[in-house]
Amino acid sequence: MSINVTLFVQMLVFALLVWFTMRFIWPVILEAMEEREQRIADGLAAAEKGRSELEAAATEAEGIVSAARDQARDILGKANSRAAGIVEEARTQGEEEKRKRLESAKAEIDVEVNRARDELRGQVAAIAVAGAEKVLAREIDTDAHRELLDRLAADL
């Protein structure tokens, strides 16, 4: 055998090996590599999606916390306003009650004053009648009348 035939046979075997590899083995290897590449790409996409969802969830959580704080502030403000309203209402009711009691007391005082005046008028009338009886019972004398009127004035 010569070197040319050996070289030619080796080239032929090599060509057959390349053809066999390209035809049957290489597609399997490429398919496995593409599948692996696709899994890696899917994993990276899922990681990116997870990161963006985490950021969105953090932003949403921050918004919810902020809304809760605003709502708590609003509720607290309303509670304070209501408390101030209740205090003001109680103060107004107290003032109204005080005014009513004061008016009632003044009315009672007026009634008592009028009763005392009526009683005093009755007593003055009785004294005047008694004084008139005494004046008429005595003789008509200006000095005696003057003395009697002075006593009557002292009694009043």
DSSP file (Angstrom, degrees, kcal/mol; ACC not computed):
  #  RESIDUE AA STRUCTURE BP1 BP2  ACC     N-H-->O    O-->H-N    N-H-->O    O-->H-N    TCO  KAPPA ALPHA  PHI   PSI    X-CA   Y-CA   Z-CA
    1    1 A M              0   0    0      0, 0.0     2,-0.2     0, 0.0     0, 0.0   0.000 360.0 360.0 360.0 142.4    0.0    0.0    0.0
    2    2 A S     >  -     0   0    0      1,-0.1     4,-2.0     0, 0.0     5,-0.2  -0.565 360.0-111.7-101.8 168.4    1.2    3.3   -0.8
    3    3 A I  H  > S+     0   0    0     -2,-0.2     4,-2.3     1,-0.2     5,-0.2   0.810 114.7  58.1 -68.3 -28.0    1.0    6.4    1.2
    4    4 A N  H  > S+     0   0    0      2,-0.2     4,-2.7     1,-0.2    -1,-0.2   0.922 106.5  46.7 -69.8 -42.3   -1.4    7.9   -1.2
    5    5 A V  H  > S+     0   0    0      2,-0.2     4,-2.8     1,-0.2     5,-0.2   0.911 114.0  49.0 -65.9 -41.5   -4.0    5.2   -0.9
    6    6 A T  H  X S+     0   0    0     -4,-2.0     4,-2.7     2,-0.2     5,-0.2   0.921 112.7  47.2 -63.9 -44.1   -3.7    5.3    2.9
    7    7 A L  H  X S+     0   0    0     -4,-2.3     4,-2.4    -5,-0.2    -1,-0.2   0.922 112.7  49.6 -65.1 -41.5   -4.0    9.0    2.9
    8    8 A F  H  X S+     0   0    0     -4,-2.7     4,-2.3     2,-0.2    -2,-0.2   0.905 112.3  47.5 -64.3 -42.0   -7.0    8.8    0.6
    9    9 A V  H  X S+     0   0    0     -4,-2.8     4,-2.9     2,-0.2     5,-0.2   0.900 111.8  50.4 -66.1 -42.2   -8.7    6.1    2.8
   10   10 A Q  H  X S+     0   0    0     -4,-2.7     4,-2.6    -5,-0.2    -1,-0.2   0.906 111.1  48.8 -63.6 -40.0   -8.1    8.1    5.9
   11   11 A M  H  X S+     0   0    0     -4,-2.4     4,-2.7    -5,-0.2    -2,-0.2   0.905 111.8  49.5 -66.4 -39.9   -9.6   11.1    4.2
   12   12 A L  H  X S+     0   0    0     -4,-2.3     4,-2.5     2,-0.2    -2,-0.2   0.922 112.6  46.5 -64.7 -44.3  -12.5    9.1    3.1
   13   13 A V  H  X S+     0   0    0     -4,-2.9     4,-2.6     2,-0.2    -2,-0.2   0.901 113.1  50.3 -64.2 -40.7  -13.0    7.7    6.7
   14   14 A F  H  X S+     0   0    0     -4,-2.6     4,-2.6    -5,-0.2    -2,-0.2   0.916 110.5  49.0 -64.5 -41.2  -12.7   11.2    8.0
   15   15 A A  H  X S+     0   0    0     -4,-2.7     4,-3.0     2,-0.2    -2,-0.2   0.908 111.9  49.0 -64.6 -41.9  -15.2   12.5    5.6
   16   16 A L  H  X S+     0   0    0     -4,-2.5     4,-3.1     2,-0.2     5,-0.2   0.899 111.2  50.2 -63.4 -40.2  -17.6    9.7    6.5
   17   17 A L  H  X S+     0   0    0     -4,-2.6     4,-2.7     2,-0.2    -2,-0.2   0.919 112.4  46.5 -62.9 -43.9  -17.0   10.5   10.2
   18   18 A V  H  X S+     0   0    0     -4,-2.6     4,-3.1     2,-0.2     5,-0.2   0.933 114.8  47.2 -64.6 -45.3  -17.8   14.2    9.6
   19   19 A W  H  X S+     0   0    0     -4,-3.0     4,-2.5     2,-0.2    -2,-0.2   0.936 114.3  46.6 -62.7 -46.0  -20.9   13.3    7.5
   20   20 A F  H  X>S+     0   0    0     -4,-3.1     4,-2.7     2,-0.2     5,-0.9   0.907 115.4  46.6 -61.6 -43.0  -22.1   10.8   10.1
   21   21 A T  I  X>S+     0   0    0     -4,-2.7     5,-4.2    -5,-0.2     4,-0.6   0.924 115.3  45.9 -65.3 -44.8  -21.4   13.3   12.9
   22   22 A M  I  <5S+     0   0    0     -4,-3.1    -2,-0.2    -5,-0.2    -1,-0.2   0.855 118.9  42.3 -67.6 -33.3  -23.1   16.2   11.0
   23   23 A R  I  <5S+     0   0    0     -4,-2.5    -2,-0.2    -5,-0.2    -1,-0.2   0.890 133.3   8.9 -83.0 -40.6  -26.1   14.0   10.1
   24   24 A F  I  <5S+     0   0    0     -4,-2.7     4,-0.5    -5,-0.2    -3,-0.2   0.777 131.5  34.4-115.1 -36.4  -26.8   12.1   13.3
   25   25 A I  I  X<S+     0   0    0     -5,-0.9     4,-2.3    -4,-0.6     3,-0.3   0.890 108.7  58.9 -92.6 -44.7  -24.8   13.4   16.3
   26   26 A W  H  ><S+     0   0    0     -5,-4.2     4,-3.0     1,-0.2     5,-0.2   0.881 103.6  51.6 -60.2 -42.0  -24.6   17.1   15.6
   27   27 A P  H  > S+     0   0    0      0, 0.0     4,-2.8     0, 0.0    -1,-0.2   0.886 110.4  50.1 -61.6 -37.1  -28.4   17.8   15.6
   28   28 A V  H  > S+     0   0    0     -4,-0.5     4,-2.3    -3,-0.3    -2,-0.2   0.929 113.2  45.3 -65.4 -43.5  -28.8   16.0   18.9
   29   29 A I  H  X S+     0   0    0     -4,-2.3     4,-2.5     2,-0.2    -1,-0.2   0.923 114.8  48.2 -65.6 -44.0  -25.9   18.1   20.4
   30   30 A L  H  X S+     0   0    0     -4,-3.0     4,-3.0     2,-0.2     5,-0.2   0.908 111.3  50.7 -63.0 -41.0  -27.4   21.3   18.9
   31   31 A E  H  X S+     0   0    0     -4,-2.8     4,-2.6    -5,-0.2    -1,-0.2   0.919 111.4  47.6 -63.1 -42.7  -30.8   20.5   20.1
   32   32 A A  H  X S+     0   0    0     -4,-2.3     4,-2.4     2,-0.2    -1,-0.2   0.899 113.6  48.2 -64.2 -40.7  -29.5   19.9   23.6
   33   33 A M  H  X S+     0   0    0     -4,-2.5     4,-2.7     2,-0.2    -2,-0.2   0.912 113.1  47.2 -67.1 -41.8  -27.5   23.1   23.5
   34   34 A E  H  X S+     0   0    0     -4,-3.0     4,-2.7     2,-0.2    -2,-0.2   0.895 112.3  50.3 -66.3 -39.5  -30.5   25.1   22.3
   35   35 A E  H  X S+     0   0    0     -4,-2.6     4,-2.5    -5,-0.2    -2,-0.2   0.929 112.7  46.4 -62.8 -44.3  -32.7   23.5   24.9
   36   36 A R  H  X S+     0   0    0     -4,-2.4     4,-2.4     2,-0.2    -2,-0.2   0.909 112.7  50.1 -63.8 -42.9  -30.2   24.4   27.6
   37   37 A E  H  X S+     0   0    0     -4,-2.7     4,-2.6     1,-0.2    -2,-0.2   0.902 111.0  49.5 -62.4 -41.4  -29.9   28.0   26.2
   38   38 A Q  H  X S+     0   0    0     -4,-2.7     4,-3.0     2,-0.2    -2,-0.2   0.905 110.2  50.1 -65.1 -42.5  -33.7   28.3   26.2
   39   39 A R  H  X S+     0   0    0     -4,-2.5     4,-2.5     2,-0.2    -2,-0.2   0.907 112.3  47.8 -62.5 -41.4  -33.9   27.1   29.8
   40   40 A I  H  X S+     0   0    0     -4,-2.4     4,-2.5     2,-0.2    -2,-0.2   0.928 113.2  47.7 -65.0 -44.0  -31.2   29.6   30.8
   41   41 A A  H  X S+     0   0    0     -4,-2.6     4,-2.7     2,-0.2    -2,-0.2   0.913 112.9  48.9 -63.4 -42.3  -33.0   32.4   28.9
   42   42 A D  H  X S+     0   0    0     -4,-3.0     4,-2.7     2,-0.2    -1,-0.2   0.904 111.3  50.3 -62.9 -40.5  -36.3   31.4   30.6
   43   43 A G  H  X S+     0   0    0     -4,-2.5     4,-2.3     2,-0.2    -2,-0.2   0.910 112.0  46.9 -63.9 -42.7  -34.7   31.3   34.0
   44   44 A L  H  X S+     0   0    0     -4,-2.5     4,-2.6     2,-0.2    -2,-0.2   0.902 113.1  49.2 -66.0 -40.4  -33.2   34.8   33.4
   45   45 A A  H  X S+     0   0    0     -4,-2.7     4,-2.8     2,-0.2    -2,-0.2   0.913 111.8  48.8 -64.8 -41.3  -36.6   36.1   32.2
   46   46 A A  H  X S+     0   0    0     -4,-2.7     4,-2.7     2,-0.2    -2,-0.2   0.893 111.4  50.0 -64.5 -39.0  -38.3   34.6   35.2
   47   47 A A  H  X S+     0   0    0     -4,-2.3     4,-2.4     2,-0.2    -2,-0.2   0.919 112.5  46.7 -65.4 -42.7  -35.7   36.2   37.5
   48   48 A E  H  X S+     0   0    0     -4,-2.6     4,-2.6     2,-0.2    -2,-0.2   0.912 113.4  48.8 -64.4 -42.5  -36.2   39.5   35.8
   49   49 A K  H  X S+     0   0    0     -4,-2.8     4,-2.6     2,-0.2    -2,-0.2   0.911 111.6  49.9 -63.1 -41.9  -40.0   39.2   36.1
   50   50 A G  H  X S+     0   0    0     -4,-2.7     4,-2.3     2,-0.2    -2,-0.2   0.894 110.7  49.9 -63.0 -40.0  -39.6   38.2   39.7
   51   51 A R  H  X S+     0   0    0     -4,-2.4     4,-2.3     2,-0.2    -2,-0.2   0.928 112.5  46.2 -64.9 -44.7  -37.4   41.2   40.4
   52   52 A S  H  X S+     0   0    0     -4,-2.6     4,-2.5     1,-0.2    -2,-0.2   0.886 113.0  50.0 -66.5 -37.6  -39.9   43.6   38.7
   53   53 A E  H  X S+     0   0    0     -4,-2.6     4,-2.7     2,-0.2    -1,-0.2   0.876 109.7  51.7 -66.1 -36.5  -42.8   42.0   40.6
   54   54 A L  H  X S+     0   0    0     -4,-2.3     4,-2.5     2,-0.2    -2,-0.2   0.916 110.9  47.2 -65.3 -42.8  -40.9   42.4   43.8
   55   55 A E  H  X S+     0   0    0     -4,-2.3     4,-2.5     2,-0.2    -2,-0.2   0.916 113.4  48.6 -63.7 -42.4  -40.3   46.1   43.0
   56   56 A A  H  X S+     0   0    0     -4,-2.5     4,-2.8     2,-0.2    -2,-0.2   0.904 111.9  49.1 -63.6 -40.9  -44.0   46.5   42.1
   57   57 A A  H  X S+     0   0    0     -4,-2.7     4,-2.8     2,-0.2    -2,-0.2   0.894 111.0  49.9 -65.9 -38.9  -45.1   44.7   45.3
   58   58 A A  H  X S+     0   0    0     -4,-2.5     4,-2.3     2,-0.2    -2,-0.2   0.915 112.6  47.0 -65.7 -41.2  -42.7   47.0   47.4
   59   59 A T  H  X S+     0   0    0     -4,-2.5     4,-2.3     2,-0.2    -2,-0.2   0.919 113.8  47.9 -64.8 -42.9  -44.2   50.1   45.7
   60   60 A E  H  X S+     0   0    0     -4,-2.8     4,-2.6     2,-0.2    -2,-0.2   0.905 111.3  50.4 -64.1 -41.3  -47.7   48.8   46.3
   61   61 A A  H  X S+     0   0    0     -4,-2.8     4,-2.6     2,-0.2    -1,-0.2   0.909 110.1  50.4 -63.2 -41.0  -46.9   48.0   49.9
   62   62 A E  H  X S+     0   0    0     -4,-2.3     4,-2.5     1,-0.2    -1,-0.2   0.903 111.2  49.1 -63.8 -40.3  -45.5   51.5   50.4
   63   63 A G  H  X S+     0   0    0     -4,-2.3     4,-2.7     2,-0.2    -2,-0.2   0.903 111.3  48.9 -63.9 -41.5  -48.7   53.0   48.8
   64   64 A I  H  X S+     0   0    0     -4,-2.6     4,-2.6     2,-0.2    -2,-0.2   0.911 112.4  48.0 -65.5 -42.2  -50.9   50.9   51.1
   65   65 A V  H  X S+     0   0    0     -4,-2.6     4,-2.4     2,-0.2    -2,-0.2   0.916 112.8  48.9 -64.4 -42.2  -48.9   51.9   54.2
   66   66 A S  H  X S+     0   0    0     -4,-2.5     4,-2.6     2,-0.2    -2,-0.2   0.916 112.1  48.3 -63.5 -42.8  -49.1   55.5   53.1
   67   67 A A  H  X S+     0   0    0     -4,-2.7     4,-2.7     1,-0.2    -2,-0.2   0.898 111.1  51.1 -63.6 -39.8  -52.8   55.2   52.5
   68   68 A A  H  X S+     0   0    0     -4,-2.6     4,-2.6     2,-0.2    -2,-0.2   0.898 110.4  49.1 -64.6 -39.6  -53.2   53.6   55.9
   69   69 A R  H  X S+     0   0    0     -4,-2.4     4,-2.8     2,-0.2    -2,-0.2   0.932 112.2  48.0 -64.8 -44.2  -51.3   56.4   57.6
   70   70 A D  H  X S+     0   0    0     -4,-2.6     4,-2.6     1,-0.2    -2,-0.2   0.914 112.9  48.5 -61.8 -42.0  -53.4   59.0   55.8
   71   71 A Q  H  X S+     0   0    0     -4,-2.7     4,-2.9     2,-0.2    -1,-0.2   0.905 111.4  49.7 -65.1 -40.7  -56.6   57.2   56.8
   72   72 A A  H  X S+     0   0    0     -4,-2.6     4,-2.7     2,-0.2    -2,-0.2   0.916 111.7  48.9 -63.8 -42.1  -55.3   57.0   60.4
   73   73 A R  H  X S+     0   0    0     -4,-2.8     4,-2.6     2,-0.2    -2,-0.2   0.912 112.4  48.8 -61.9 -41.7  -54.5   60.7   60.4
   74   74 A D  H  X S+     0   0    0     -4,-2.6     4,-2.6     2,-0.2    -2,-0.2   0.926 112.4  47.2 -63.7 -45.6  -58.0   61.4   59.0
   75   75 A I  H  X S+     0   0    0     -4,-2.9     4,-2.6     2,-0.2    -2,-0.2   0.909 113.0  49.4 -62.7 -42.2  -59.7   59.2   61.6
   76   76 A L  H  X S+     0   0    0     -4,-2.7     4,-2.6     2,-0.2    -2,-0.2   0.911 111.1  49.5 -64.1 -41.8  -57.6   60.8   64.3
   77   77 A G  H  X S+     0   0    0     -4,-2.6     4,-2.6     2,-0.2    -2,-0.2   0.914 112.2  47.8 -62.6 -42.8  -58.5   64.3   63.1
   78   78 A K  H  X S+     0   0    0     -4,-2.6     4,-2.9     2,-0.2    -2,-0.2   0.903 111.5  50.9 -64.4 -40.2  -62.2   63.4   62.9
   79   79 A A  H  X S+     0   0    0     -4,-2.6     4,-2.7     2,-0.2    -2,-0.2   0.921 111.6  47.3 -63.3 -43.2  -62.0   62.0   66.4
   80   80 A N  H  X S+     0   0    0     -4,-2.6     4,-2.6     2,-0.2    -2,-0.2   0.912 113.1  48.8 -64.0 -41.6  -60.4   65.1   67.7
   81   81 A S  H  X S+     0   0    0     -4,-2.6     4,-2.5     2,-0.2    -2,-0.2   0.923 112.6  48.0 -62.9 -43.4  -63.0   67.3   66.0
   82   82 A R  H  X S+     0   0    0     -4,-2.9     4,-2.8     2,-0.2    -2,-0.2   0.906 111.3  50.5 -64.2 -41.0  -65.8   65.1   67.4
   83   83 A A  H  X S+     0   0    0     -4,-2.7     4,-2.6     2,-0.2    -2,-0.2   0.925 111.3  48.1 -62.8 -43.5  -64.3   65.3   70.9
   84   84 A A  H  X S+     0   0    0     -4,-2.6     4,-2.7     1,-0.2    -1,-0.2   0.898 112.1  50.7 -63.4 -38.6  -64.0   69.1   70.6
   85   85 A G  H  X S+     0   0    0     -4,-2.5     4,-2.8     2,-0.2    -2,-0.2   0.906 110.3  48.7 -64.0 -41.6  -67.6   69.2   69.4
   86   86 A I  H  X S+     0   0    0     -4,-2.8     4,-2.7     2,-0.2    -2,-0.2   0.915 112.6  48.0 -64.8 -42.4  -68.8   67.1   72.3
   87   87 A V  H  X S+     0   0    0     -4,-2.6     4,-2.6     2,-0.2    -2,-0.2   0.927 114.0  46.9 -63.3 -43.7  -66.9   69.3   74.7
   88   88 A E  H  X S+     0   0    0     -4,-2.7     4,-2.7     2,-0.2    -2,-0.2   0.902 112.5  49.8 -65.0 -40.4  -68.4   72.4   73.1
   89   89 A E  H  X S+     0   0    0     -4,-2.8     4,-2.8     2,-0.2    -2,-0.2   0.912 111.8  47.9 -63.8 -42.3  -71.9   70.8   73.1
   90   90 A A  H  X S+     0   0    0     -4,-2.7     4,-2.6     2,-0.2    -2,-0.2   0.902 112.0  50.2 -64.2 -40.1  -71.5   70.0   76.8
   91   91 A R  H  X S+     0   0    0     -4,-2.6     4,-2.7     2,-0.2    -2,-0.2   0.925 111.8  47.8 -63.3 -43.4  -70.3   73.5   77.5
   92   92 A T  H  X S+     0   0    0     -4,-2.7     4,-2.6     2,-0.2    -2,-0.2   0.919 112.5  48.5 -63.9 -43.6  -73.3   74.9   75.7
   93   93 A Q  H  X S+     0   0    0     -4,-2.8     4,-2.8     2,-0.2    -1,-0.2   0.893 111.7  50.5 -63.5 -38.5  -75.7   72.6   77.5
   94   94 A G  H  X S+     0   0    0     -4,-2.6     4,-2.7     2,-0.2    -2,-0.2   0.921 111.2  47.7 -64.5 -43.5  -74.0   73.6   80.8
   95   95 A E  H  X S+     0   0    0     -4,-2.7     4,-2.7     2,-0.2    -2,-0.2   0.913 113.0  49.0 -63.1 -41.3  -74.4   77.3   80.0
   96   96 A E  H  X S+     0   0    0     -4,-2.6     4,-2.6     2,-0.2    -2,-0.2   0.917 112.5  47.5 -63.8 -43.7  -78.0   76.7   79.0
   97   97 A E  H  X S+     0   0    0     -4,-2.8     4,-2.6     2,-0.2    -2,-0.2   0.903 112.4  50.0 -63.3 -41.2  -78.7   74.8   82.2
   98   98 A K  H  X S+     0   0    0     -4,-2.7     4,-2.6     2,-0.2    -2,-0.2   0.925 111.4  48.5 -62.6 -44.3  -77.0   77.6   84.2
   99   99 A R  H  X S+     0   0    0     -4,-2.7     4,-2.7     2,-0.2    -2,-0.2   0.912 111.9  49.3 -63.2 -42.8  -79.1   80.2   82.5
  100  100 A K  H  X S+     0   0    0     -4,-2.6     4,-2.6     2,-0.2    -2,-0.2   0.922 112.9  46.4 -63.0 -43.9  -82.3   78.3   83.1
  101  101 A R  H  X S+     0   0    0     -4,-2.6     4,-2.8     2,-0.2    -1,-0.2   0.898 112.4  50.8 -65.5 -38.9  -81.5   77.8   86.8
  102  102 A L  H  X S+     0   0    0     -4,-2.6     4,-2.6     2,-0.2    -2,-0.2   0.919 112.1  46.8 -64.5 -43.4  -80.5   81.5   87.1
  103  103 A E  H  X S+     0   0    0     -4,-2.7     4,-2.6     2,-0.2    -2,-0.2   0.907 112.7  50.3 -63.5 -41.0  -83.8   82.5   85.5
  104  104 A S  H  X S+     0   0    0     -4,-2.6     4,-2.4     2,-0.2    -2,-0.2   0.914 111.5  47.9 -63.0 -42.4  -85.7   80.1   87.7
  105  105 A A  H  X S+     0   0    0     -4,-2.8     4,-2.6     2,-0.2    -2,-0.2   0.904 111.8  49.9 -65.4 -40.4  -84.0   81.5   90.8
  106  106 A K  H  X S+     0   0    0     -4,-2.6     4,-2.8     2,-0.2    -2,-0.2   0.904 110.5  50.4 -64.2 -39.7  -84.7   85.1   89.7
  107  107 A A  H  X S+     0   0    0     -4,-2.6     4,-2.5     2,-0.2    -2,-0.2   0.914 110.9  48.5 -63.6 -41.9  -88.3   84.1   89.2
  108  108 A E  H  X S+     0   0    0     -4,-2.4     4,-2.7     2,-0.2    -2,-0.2   0.909 111.9  49.6 -63.8 -40.4  -88.5   82.6   92.7
  109  109 A I  H  X S+     0   0    0     -4,-2.6     4,-3.1     2,-0.2    -2,-0.2   0.927 110.6  50.0 -63.8 -43.8  -86.9   85.7   94.1
  110  110 A D  H  X S+     0   0    0     -4,-2.8     4,-2.8     2,-0.2    -2,-0.2   0.910 111.4  49.0 -60.6 -41.6  -89.4   87.9   92.3
  111  111 A V  H  X S+     0   0    0     -4,-2.5     4,-2.6     2,-0.2    -1,-0.2   0.927 113.1  46.9 -62.5 -44.1  -92.3   85.8   93.6
  112  112 A E  H  X S+     0   0    0     -4,-2.7     4,-2.8     2,-0.2    -2,-0.2   0.904 112.6  49.8 -65.3 -40.2  -90.8   86.0   97.2
  113  113 A V  H  X S+     0   0    0     -4,-3.1     4,-2.7     2,-0.2    -2,-0.2   0.935 112.6  46.9 -63.7 -44.9  -90.3   89.8   96.8
  114  114 A N  H  X S+     0   0    0     -4,-2.8     4,-2.8     2,-0.2    -2,-0.2   0.902 112.9  49.4 -63.8 -39.9  -93.9   90.3   95.6
  115  115 A R  H  X S+     0   0    0     -4,-2.6     4,-2.6     2,-0.2    -1,-0.2   0.917 112.2  48.0 -63.4 -42.5  -95.2   88.0   98.4
  116  116 A A  H  X S+     0   0    0     -4,-2.8     4,-2.7     2,-0.2    -2,-0.2   0.895 112.0  49.9 -65.6 -38.6  -93.2   90.0  100.9
  117  117 A R  H  X S+     0   0    0     -4,-2.7     4,-3.2     2,-0.2     5,-0.2   0.934 111.3  48.2 -64.6 -44.6  -94.5   93.3   99.4
  118  118 A D  H  X S+     0   0    0     -4,-2.8     4,-2.3     1,-0.2    -2,-0.2   0.926 113.6  47.3 -60.7 -42.6  -98.1   92.1   99.6
  119  119 A E  H  X S+     0   0    0     -4,-2.6     4,-2.2     1,-0.2    -1,-0.2   0.908 113.3  48.7 -63.6 -41.1  -97.6   91.0  103.1
  120  120 A L  H  X S+     0   0    0     -4,-2.7     4,-3.0     2,-0.2    -2,-0.2   0.888 109.3  52.4 -66.6 -39.7  -96.0   94.3  104.0
  121  121 A R  H  X S+     0   0    0     -4,-3.2     4,-3.0     2,-0.2    -1,-0.2   0.912 109.0  50.6 -62.1 -40.8  -98.8   96.2  102.3
  122  122 A G  H  X S+     0   0    0     -4,-2.3     4,-2.4    -5,-0.2    -2,-0.2   0.923 112.3  46.4 -62.4 -41.8 -101.3   94.2  104.4
  123  123 A Q  H  X S+     0   0    0     -4,-2.2     4,-2.7     2,-0.2    -2,-0.2   0.910 112.7  49.6 -67.4 -40.1  -99.3   95.1  107.5
  124  124 A V  H  X S+     0   0    0     -4,-3.0     4,-3.1     2,-0.2    -2,-0.2   0.909 111.1  50.0 -63.7 -41.2  -99.1   98.8  106.5
  125  125 A A  H  X S+     0   0    0     -4,-3.0     4,-2.6     2,-0.2    -1,-0.2   0.916 111.3  48.6 -63.4 -40.9 -102.8   98.8  105.9
  126  126 A A  H  X S+     0   0    0     -4,-2.4     4,-2.5     2,-0.2    -2,-0.2   0.914 113.7  46.5 -64.8 -40.8 -103.5   97.3  109.3
  127  127 A I  H  X S+     0   0    0     -4,-2.7     4,-3.1     2,-0.2    -2,-0.2   0.908 112.0  51.2 -66.9 -40.3 -101.2   99.8  110.9
  128  128 A A  H  X S+     0   0    0     -4,-3.1     4,-2.7     2,-0.2    -2,-0.2   0.915 111.6  46.8 -63.4 -41.1 -102.8  102.6  109.0
  129  129 A V  H  X S+     0   0    0     -4,-2.6     4,-2.5     2,-0.2    -1,-0.2   0.919 114.0  48.3 -65.1 -42.4 -106.3  101.5  110.1
  130  130 A A  H  X S+     0   0    0     -4,-2.5     4,-2.1     1,-0.2    -2,-0.2   0.910 113.1  48.1 -64.7 -39.6 -105.1  101.2  113.7
  131  131 A G  H  X S+     0   0    0     -4,-3.1     4,-2.6     2,-0.2    -2,-0.2   0.900 111.0  50.4 -66.1 -39.8 -103.5  104.6  113.5
  132  132 A A  H  X S+     0   0    0     -4,-2.7     4,-2.7     1,-0.2     5,-0.2   0.898 109.4  51.5 -65.3 -38.8 -106.6  106.1  112.0
  133  133 A E  H  X S+     0   0    0     -4,-2.5     4,-2.1     2,-0.2    -1,-0.2   0.907 111.6  47.1 -63.2 -40.5 -108.7  104.5  114.8
  134  134 A K  H  X S+     0   0    0     -4,-2.1     4,-1.7     2,-0.2    -2,-0.2   0.899 112.2  49.9 -68.0 -38.8 -106.4  106.0  117.4
  135  135 A V  H  < S+     0   0    0     -4,-2.6    -2,-0.2     1,-0.2    -1,-0.2   0.927 114.4  44.2 -65.2 -42.4 -106.5  109.4  115.7
  136  136 A L  H  < S+     0   0    0     -4,-2.7    -1,-0.2     1,-0.2    -2,-0.2   0.823 109.4  57.0 -72.2 -28.7 -110.2  109.3  115.6
  137  137 A A  H  < S+     0   0    0     -4,-2.1    -1,-0.2    -5,-0.2    -2,-0.2   0.840 104.6  59.9 -72.5 -30.5 -110.5  108.0  119.1
  138  138 A R  S  < S-     0   0    0     -4,-1.7     2,-0.1     1,-0.1     3,-0.0  -0.419 101.9 -89.0 -88.5 169.1 -108.5  111.0  120.5
  139  139 A E        -     0   0    0     -2,-0.1     2,-0.9     1,-0.1    -1,-0.1  -0.377  50.7 -91.9 -75.2 159.7 -109.5  114.5  120.1
  140  140 A I        +     0   0    0     -4,-0.1     2,-0.4    -2,-0.1    -1,-0.1  -0.634  63.7 150.3 -80.2 109.2 -108.5  116.4  117.1
  141  141 A D     >  -     0   0    0     -2,-0.9     4,-2.7     1,-0.1     5,-0.2  -0.986  42.3-144.5-143.1 127.6 -105.2  118.0  118.1
  142  142 A T  H  > S+     0   0    0     -2,-0.4     4,-2.7     1,-0.2     5,-0.2   0.877 102.4  50.1 -64.7 -39.0 -102.4  118.8  115.5
  143  143 A D  H  > S+     0   0    0      2,-0.2     4,-2.3     1,-0.2    -1,-0.2   0.911 113.2  46.7 -65.8 -40.0  -99.6  118.1  118.0
  144  144 A A  H  > S+     0   0    0      2,-0.2     4,-2.5     1,-0.2    -2,-0.2   0.895 113.0  49.6 -67.5 -40.4 -101.2  114.8  118.9
  145  145 A H  H  X S+     0   0    0     -4,-2.7     4,-2.7     2,-0.2    -2,-0.2   0.914 110.7  50.0 -63.9 -41.3 -101.7  114.0  115.3
  146  146 A R  H  X S+     0   0    0     -4,-2.7     4,-2.1     2,-0.2    -2,-0.2   0.925 111.7  47.7 -63.2 -44.1  -98.2  114.8  114.5
  147  147 A E  H  X S+     0   0    0     -4,-2.3     4,-2.0     2,-0.2    -1,-0.2   0.907 113.0  48.8 -62.6 -42.8  -96.9  112.7  117.3
  148  148 A L  H  X S+     0   0    0     -4,-2.5     4,-2.3     1,-0.2    -2,-0.2   0.896 111.1  49.6 -65.4 -42.0  -99.1  109.8  116.2
  149  149 A L  H  X S+     0   0    0     -4,-2.7     4,-2.4     2,-0.2    -1,-0.2   0.859 108.9  53.2 -66.5 -36.0  -98.0  110.1  112.6
  150  150 A D  H  X S+     0   0    0     -4,-2.1     4,-2.0     2,-0.2    -2,-0.2   0.918 110.5  46.4 -64.4 -42.6  -94.3  110.1  113.7
  151  151 A R  H  X S+     0   0    0     -4,-2.0     4,-1.9     2,-0.2    -2,-0.2   0.901 111.9  51.9 -64.0 -40.1  -94.9  106.9  115.6
  152  152 A L  H  X S+     0   0    0     -4,-2.3     4,-1.6     1,-0.2    -2,-0.2   0.907 109.5  48.9 -63.1 -41.6  -96.7  105.4  112.6
  153  153 A A  H  < S+     0   0    0     -4,-2.4    -1,-0.2     1,-0.2    -2,-0.2   0.865 109.4  53.1 -65.1 -37.0  -93.8  106.3  110.3
  154  154 A A  H  < S+     0   0    0     -4,-2.0    -1,-0.2     1,-0.2    -2,-0.2   0.852 106.5  53.3 -67.8 -33.1  -91.4  104.7  112.8
  155  155 A D  H  <        0   0    0     -4,-1.9    -1,-0.2     1,-0.3    -2,-0.2   0.855 360.0 360.0 -68.5 -35.0  -93.4  101.5  112.8
  156  156 A L     <        0   0    0     -4,-1.6    -1,-0.3    -5,-0.1    -2,-0.2   0.495 360.0 360.0 -73.9 360.0  -93.2  101.4  109.0
